[in-house]
């Protein structure tokens, strides 16, 4: 059975140059394991770096992008598959359906929205797929502190946190993926 990893991350590179190299390394490792990569289809930012990393290691790479975004950002060429969908909801649904696990790297509002979509989906048992949040250089410290504050206010419970694994490096994320792929 083929193991498929969806990576959520920024369509911009962010300010830290380490994030681009970490994204490339993640994509390359996904490919070297014979796993398939699912991503947002764009060629810019960390999103493009993950896919280029996988493609450079002869990986299978599936891009999923809404048609309206193809005008705003270039679609990465050379993908194994490209799905041009109607909207962001259809994009997320397809990403979730095709994937066995989710990795979340640094990103903006779209990445946050994707994270919360799969985190909620796991919590309500719509599916049970691992989510690994890679807190590179402390990028998600503020979000994690806020989530803990929300827990202390009684809106989140411990069970919510069982669906989300937080690691600090791509290497740690890869080890968790290897456990899941077995």
Order of alpha helices (4+ residues) and beta strands (2+ residues): beta-alpha-beta-alpha-beta-beta-alpha-beta-alpha-beta-alpha-alpha-beta-alpha
